């Protein structure tokens, strides 16, 4: 494959025994001194200092003018990391992506990993941060999880500026004839707050606007977030912003951002956010983190810009798609790849013994206990994801992300089950030992890449009606027996097709915890119903969102939010962030 040799070796200390109680992630992150991001970019990629816009010493934005991403330029291989249906704590997909990338670099391969930016909502809510874990982390960990380089603030501000301009347009005469009852553009905030889901604005009399129903979504569900991650440069960004629908007139004709002349101001606010961010792993390997659409309510992939930049600079790019393969991988291929022309050359499917046991009927309180019987039952979930990826033309390498307490008997059983399915499964200890624990996984990925480029297949054609696209995903990926559309959803689909949007791909918004819409339905259920309660048009992003079951575009906080454990110590250092 002609990989460029990288002489760097890891100087990160490793744990001698997986079962040793580790330090908290934040302490591990602080134990490693980051390298200057300018020097790292120069040493690894030959990029001059002026190609980066530094945010301090260890973070920077990459000026894409210095990276050749043209069709004729050399381009490295793309490896997609996805997962089985996760537990609420997640199965370590980001940790595996970082560990795999470190492992590839340890083998002498020029590789970078492309990740999504963490949202403050999950960070202060249930899931915690999203910079990896253990010895497979991205640093500076606190900066990445808390505000980072301002991209989410730019997206939030642009989104809410548009909301403000819309209400102002209505207040001052409403030249476009917007029906206040049919304004579909809501506001966003990068937090989880169930009290903001449904609101009435404009109260207080004539001076304070026109009363109407509205509400807030979380920033990662914003169409502007999706646009940022799919846009191919500033002109494409402006075009997509202009195409966004904001509401309807009384005669039901659509009104776009372009109709109101508001796309220019939005693009100004997003000018810097469009450039990808570069940081590093604990082992000082380059990491691109850019954009962060949720995978259960959006398309769940980092930006096309960052992916293209990494592929132009490396022989291999590792990237992840959010949540399980039924959501993340399907949207990665059917939306991101369809729009961009990118195609994965290999896939890694992350599983854990605890998730397999959960899907095998073991209560969450006991999923760390050895149970080979439950593993056999729960393997049906893993098998479903393997078969789904094979539908797209990918034969995945299964990574068994090893946790303390996992026995070799259990690991060998999962490997045997995977062999019977025609795929290789590799236990990996990157969480505990960094690249040392990911060598076998990295080699398995290289072996898969040497098998040749896979023939990637989309799940459906552009010409298929929108309802049939939804039904195709429901039956072939979720194994539902049928889709149940509300009258509202069917009417919306008819309207969108009449407006000329029937060619767009569909993005299913549903729970990530089950193939069904019922998060308690474990394993590999079949014959269930996919209820679609409404359909939203994201004309700028370029897809139609089918909102299924009880999924919310503004999540709520759990009974005990992670925020209650986060604070500053006497030295001003962040504590409690995971």
Protein Blocks (a to p, Z undefined) as FASTA:
>chain_A
ZZacdfbdcfbdcdfbfklccddfklmmmmpccddfklmmmmmnopafklpccehjkbcc
ddfklpccbfkbccddddddddddddfkogolmmmmmmmmmmmmmnopacddddddddfk
lmmmmnopaebghjlccddfklmmnopnolmmmmmmmmmmmmmmmmmmmmnooanopafk
lccbdcdddddcfklmpccehihijknopadddddddfklpfklmmmmmpgcjklmmmmm
mmpcfbdcfkopacdfklnopmmmmmmmmmmmmpccddddfkopacddedjidfklmnop
acfklmmmmmmmpmbdcdddehjfklmmmmmmmmmmmmnopacfbdcddddfklmmmmno
pafklmmpgcfklmmmmmmmmmmmmmmmmmnopacdddddddehiafklmmmmmmmmmmn
opacdddfklmnommlmmmmmmmmmmmmmnopaddddfbdfklcfklmmmmmmmmmnopa
bdcddfklmmmmmmmmmnopmmpccdddddfkbfblbfklghjdehiacddfbdcddfkn
opacddehjbdfbdcddfbdfklmgccdfkopaehiZZ
